[in-house]
Each structure stands twice: as structure tokens, then as C-alpha cells.
Amino acid sequence: MKTSTASQVHFLQRPEGRISYTVEGSGPLVVAVPGMGDLRSSYRELVGPLVDAGLRVAVTDLRSHGDSDTGFRTFGDVATGEDLLALIDALGGPAVVLGNSMGAASAAWAAAERPDAIAGLVLYGPLLRDPATSPVASWFQHALFRLLFAGPWGAAFWAGYYTKPLNRGRTAPWLGEHVAAIRASLREPGRLRDFRRLTLQLTHSVVEPRLPEVHAPMLAFVGELDPDFPDASAEADWIESLGAEVVRVADAAHYPHAQRPDVTVPATLAFLSERRAEGWEAARA
């Protein structure tokens, strides 16, 4: 299933299967990573402006998402971070990485693991740590995931959750089209099964201890209505304490890059311009 307007889908071979991605433009490398249950077309508001700014923009699907192969058995922030580093190496880095949700956590892990490969991080709705919950609550959440994604109703459930709580506030004019594509993708053989595997394996506890090792400049956008944070303002303060520049985005939830491009696109372009002024392009030579 082709989920991007780019002319060609490419594939990166990994030990358990292939990761799909597209590349547009020329210049220093930017790699964009979506969040759990999403498609690379979620970055459609950013790709055009970045290409116009003289950047080479690669947008990747997660394992078993979009046009990537199904059948992966290992999922989560470390697996995605390793895929990200392999893609940067294949395309010629260093890269500034854009990450949403778990994609942001994966990008942060990669920056700690390979500082030479990451020139900067731009994070949208970043989930950089697990919420503070009791063991009972955690068990109940995993039991719920097992049930919700165990049958054909899983695609409809995720589409509804993506549409409403996760996109609370202002919505992109193309949200309906995008959610329909997500739902159609999850109906393809193997995708819902693998999505369930991801939800059961995912933990950001592997990322939080590595955050002090991240020295790449960071820009983070936190939607003030994001339901994934018990307190979005407090989460923004915590991310700021890590050394990131934080933009609190009004009238947006978990996808500020899609919901409020009027805020996120100019700020992202300014951040990338600063990285170029610091010699990011020279580091690639």
C-alpha cells in the first residue's frame, strides 16, 4: 500500500524484514519517523517546505507499518532506533531526525547510541519515558491491548482513538483521508497482528536512562491537549529540563506537526537553518 505522494518507495533490508521509506530533495539529510500505528504520510505538511529549503528528506515507515514488510518479531524504541541508524548510514549522514511519539523516543535513543550520526532532533508529541503507573495498572493495560488488537475490531478501535483523543483540538483538513488509510493498512494481512506485538513490547524505560547521553540540539513540540501525558505542561517542563527547546502548542494534542503546521513548520525550518549554520552540512562531507 503506497502511503506517500513521493514518486518511489524504497526499502532498507533489516535482519527481520524490509523497512519502507521515501526520499525527496537534495542537500543535508533529514529523516522523519512516525509514531506507533501511523504512516509516513503524517509528515506531509513538513516534507514540501523542507525540500524547498534545500534539504534531502527521507520519511520512513515503522516495522510492519505502511509499506514495510510484516512478520517482524522485535519491536520498540531500540529496534526502531537501530533501523533509523541503519537508514542514516545507507543514505549518508549525519542527519537531523524528526520523530513523533515513539519515533521521538527512538530518535533520542539513536542520538545517545551514535552521536556521530545525529546532528539534531525535532520531536513532536515526544514519549521519552513511561508514565508513572502501578504494576496492576500496567498489567491491566497490556491485557486490554491483547483484547483490543486480537480481532478484526482492532483497526476500527485504533482509527477511532487516533481520530478523537489523539487529535483533540485543531485537526488537519486531510485527517479523514489519513485515518482511512491507517484503517485500510491495518486490514492488510499481518499488520494488526504485528501492531499488537508492538503494543505489548513497547516500553520507553530503555530510553529514559539514555537521555543524559543525548548531546544533539533538541527542539520539542508538546501539544497542550495531548492525552498521552497526565499533565502536558509538567511534561513540557521535564523535557525542557533535559536541555531541549520546548514549544507548547495550543489547540493541539499528540500530532502537533499535523494539527498546527502554522506553528511547527516555521519553527522546524528555523531549527534546521541553525544546524546548517553550525556546520551540519560540512560534517557530511
C-alpha positions in Angstrom: 0.0 0.0 0.0 1.6 3.3 -1.1 1.1 5.9 1.6 3.1 8.8 0.3 2.8 11.2 -2.7 6.6 10.6 -3.4 7.3 9.0 -6.7 9.1 5.9 -5.5 9.1 3.8 -2.4 12.5 2.4 -1.4 13.3 -0.5 1.0 16.0 -1.0 3.6 16.8 -4.6 4.3 17.0 -5.4 8.0 17.6 -8.8 9.7 13.8 -9.5 10.2 12.5 -7.8 7.0 12.4 -4.6 5.0 11.7 -1.1 6.1 10.0 1.2 3.6 11.0 4.8 3.0 10.8 7.6 0.5 13.4 10.3 -0.3 12.8 13.7 -1.8 15.1 16.7 -2.5 18.8 17.1 -2.2 21.2 18.6 0.5 21.8 17.7 4.1 19.8 14.7 5.3 16.6 14.9 7.4 14.9 11.6 8.4 11.4 11.6 9.7 10.0 8.8 11.9 6.2 8.4 12.6 4.7 7.2 15.8 3.0 3.9 16.7 0.1 3.0 14.4 0.8 5.8 12.0 2.0 6.1 8.4 4.8 8.2 6.9 2.2 10.4 5.2 1.6 12.0 8.6 4.6 14.3 7.7 3.0 15.7 4.6 2.9 19.2 5.9 6.7 19.2 6.5 8.2 17.5 3.5 7.4 20.1 0.9 8.8 23.1 2.9 11.9 21.2 3.9 12.6 20.1 0.3 12.1 23.7 -0.8 14.6 24.8 1.8 17.3 22.7 0.2 17.1 19.6 2.3 17.0 15.9 1.4 14.1 14.4 3.3 13.6 10.7 4.0 10.4 9.6 5.6 10.3 6.0 6.9 7.6 3.7 8.0 7.9 1.7 11.2 8.3 -2.0 11.2 5.2 -3.7 9.9 3.6 -0.3 9.2 2.7 1.3 5.8 4.8 -0.3 3.1 7.2 -2.1 5.4 7.2 -5.9 5.5 5.1 -7.7 8.0 6.4 -10.6 10.1 8.8 -8.7 12.3 9.0 -10.1 15.8 11.1 -7.4 17.5 9.6 -4.0 18.1 10.0 -0.9 20.2 12.3 2.1 20.7 15.6 0.2 20.4 14.6 -1.8 17.3 13.3 1.4 15.6 16.4 3.3 16.7 18.6 0.7 15.1 16.5 0.9 11.9 16.9 4.6 11.9 20.7 4.5 12.3 20.9 1.9 9.5 18.9 4.1 7.2 21.1 7.2 8.0 24.2 5.1 7.3 22.7 3.9 4.0 21.7 7.4 2.9 24.8 9.2 4.1 24.5 11.2 7.4 24.7 12.8 9.7 21.0 13.6 9.8 18.6 15.7 11.8 15.9 13.4 12.8 12.2 14.3 13.2 10.3 12.0 15.5 6.7 11.7 16.6 5.6 9.9 19.7 7.6 6.6 20.0 9.5 7.8 16.9 10.8 10.6 19.1 12.0 8.1 21.8 13.7 6.0 19.1 15.4 9.1 17.7 16.6 10.1 21.2 18.0 6.6 21.8 19.8 6.7 18.4 21.3 10.1 19.4 22.7 8.6 22.6 23.9 5.4 20.8 25.6 7.1 17.9 26.2 10.9 18.4 28.1 11.0 15.1 25.0 10.1 13.1 22.6 12.6 14.6 23.0 16.3 14.1 19.8 17.4 15.8 16.4 16.2 17.0 13.0 17.7 16.3 10.4 15.9 18.4 6.6 16.1 18.1 4.5 14.8 20.9 7.5 13.0 22.3 7.1 10.0 24.6 10.5 9.8 26.2 9.6 8.0 29.3 6.8 5.6 30.6 4.0 7.2 32.6 4.2 6.5 36.3 1.8 3.7 36.8 1.4 0.8 39.3 2.2 -2.8 38.3 -1.5 -3.5 38.4 -2.3 -0.7 36.0 0.5 -1.8 33.7 -0.8 -5.4 33.7 -4.4 -4.2 33.0 -3.1 -2.0 30.1 -1.4 -5.0 28.5 -4.4 -7.2 29.0 -6.5 -4.5 27.3 -4.1 -4.3 24.3 -4.3 -8.1 24.0 -8.1 -7.9 23.7 -8.4 -4.8 21.6 -6.0 -5.8 18.9 -6.8 -9.5 18.9 -9.6 -9.4 16.4 -10.9 -7.6 13.3 -12.3 -4.8 15.5 -8.8 -3.6 16.3 -8.4 -1.5 13.2 -11.7 0.3 13.9 -10.7 0.9 17.5 -7.4 2.4 16.6 -8.9 4.6 13.9 -11.4 5.9 16.4 -8.8 6.6 19.1 -6.5 8.2 16.6 -9.3 10.5 15.3 -10.7 11.7 18.6 -8.4 11.8 21.7 -5.1 11.8 19.9 -6.2 14.6 17.5 -8.1 16.7 20.1 -8.2 20.4 19.2 -7.5 21.7 15.7 -7.4 18.9 13.1 -5.7 18.7 9.7 -8.1 19.1 6.7 -6.8 15.7 5.5 -7.4 13.8 8.8 -10.3 11.8 7.5 -8.3 10.6 4.4 -5.3 9.8 6.6 -7.3 7.8 9.1 -9.0 5.8 6.3 -5.5 5.0 5.0 -4.4 3.8 8.5 -7.5 1.7 8.9 -7.0 0.1 5.4 -3.4 -0.6 6.2 -4.2 -2.4 9.4 -6.6 -4.6 7.5 -3.8 -5.9 5.3 -2.7 -9.5 6.3 -0.3 -9.5 9.3 -0.4 -5.8 10.1 -2.9 -5.9 13.0 -1.1 -8.9 14.5 2.2 -7.1 14.3 0.7 -3.9 15.7 -0.5 -5.9 18.7 3.1 -7.3 19.1 4.4 -3.7 19.2 1.9 -2.5 21.8 2.8 -5.4 24.1 6.6 -5.0 23.7 6.8 -1.2 23.8 8.4 0.5 26.8 10.2 3.8 26.9 12.1 2.6 30.0 15.0 1.7 27.7 15.2 5.4 26.5 14.9 7.5 29.7 18.2 6.3 31.3 20.0 7.3 28.0 18.7 10.8 27.8 21.7 12.3 29.7 23.8 10.9 26.9 22.0 12.9 24.2 24.0 16.0 23.3 22.5 16.8 19.9 20.4 20.0 19.9 16.8 19.3 20.6 13.6 21.1 19.7 10.3 19.6 21.1 6.7 20.4 20.4 4.2 19.4 23.1 0.5 19.7 22.4 -1.3 21.3 25.3 -4.2 18.8 24.8 -2.0 15.6 24.4 -3.9 12.8 26.3 -0.7 10.7 26.5 0.6 13.0 29.2 -1.1 13.1 32.6 0.0 16.7 32.7 1.2 18.1 29.4 2.6 21.3 31.0 4.6 19.3 33.5 5.9 17.0 30.7 7.0 20.1 28.7 8.8 21.4 31.8 10.6 18.0 32.2 11.6 17.8 28.6 12.9 21.4 28.9 15.0 20.3 31.9 16.8 17.8 29.5 18.2 20.8 27.6 15.6 20.9 24.8 14.0 24.0 23.4 10.3 23.3 24.0 7.3 24.8 22.1 4.0 24.4 23.9 1.4 24.1 21.1 -2.1 25.4 21.9 -5.2 23.7 20.4 -3.2 20.5 19.5 -2.8 17.1 21.0 -0.5 14.2 20.0 0.3 15.3 16.4 1.3 19.0 16.5 3.2 18.6 13.2 -0.1 17.7 11.5 -2.5 19.7 13.6 -0.6 23.0 13.8 1.7 23.3 10.8 1.4 27.1 11.2 3.4 26.7 14.4 5.6 23.6 13.8 6.8 24.2 10.2 8.4 27.7 10.7 10.0 26.6 14.0 11.3 23.4 12.4 12.8 25.3 9.5 14.4 27.8 11.8 16.0 25.0 13.8 17.3 23.3 10.7 18.7 26.6 9.5 20.6 26.9 12.8 22.0 23.4 12.4 23.3 24.3 8.9 24.9 27.4 10.2 26.7 25.3 12.8 28.3 23.1 10.1 25.9 20.2 9.8 26.4 20.1 6.0 30.2 20.3 6.4 30.0 17.3 8.8 28.5 15.2 6.0 31.4 15.9 3.6 
